[in-house]
Amino acid sequence: MKNITVKYGVDSITKQVADDFTFGDLQDSDSFKAALGFGDRTKALVDGIEQDRATVIPANATVRLETAANTKA
């Protein structure tokens, strides 16, 4: 288990997650969505750099979620 801090807007939450927890898991997590109030279209940033959904989140990381821009298919 590891701790991560997630920020969305002015809110943040620190929570313990599994060692193999990815950025995609975070973006799909109902508990994080409920706590911070974000929707399905987000991007995850660490130090201002967008992270791939398949990447495992490092221990003690601070992740900022932002609403992703709409894209045309």
C-alpha positions, -999 to 999 in steps of 0.1 A, spaced: 0 0 0 11 36 -6 -2 71 0 -11 95 -28 -25 130 -27 -50 140 -53 -60 176 -60 -89 188 -81 -98 225 -81 -93 238 -46 -100 204 -30 -75 177 -22 -75 143 -5 -47 120 7 -56 83 5 -39 49 8 -41 29 -24 -27 -4 -38 9 -5 -49 -2 -12 -86 -27 17 -86 -25 36 -120 -35 70 -131 -63 53 -151 -75 36 -119 -76 70 -102 -95 87 -130 -121 58 -129 -123 56 -91 -158 63 -78 -145 71 -43 -122 98 -56 -149 111 -79 -173 114 -50 -148 130 -27 -135 156 -52 -164 160 -76 -147 154 -109 -163 138 -139 -152 112 -165 -132 136 -188 -101 144 -168 -63 144 -173 -38 135 -146 -8 158 -141 23 154 -119 45 185 -117 26 199 -147 33 169 -170 3 149 -183 5 112 -173 -5 81 -193 -35 62 -178 -15 29 -177 14 44 -156 16 33 -120 14 62 -96 46 65 -75 43 64 -37 37 98 -20 30 114 -53 8 145 -56 -15 142 -86 -35 172 -100 -66 163 -120 -79 188 -146 -109 186 -168 -98 175 -203 -107 196 -233 -132 182 -257 -118 165 -287 -133 157 -321 -133 120 -331 
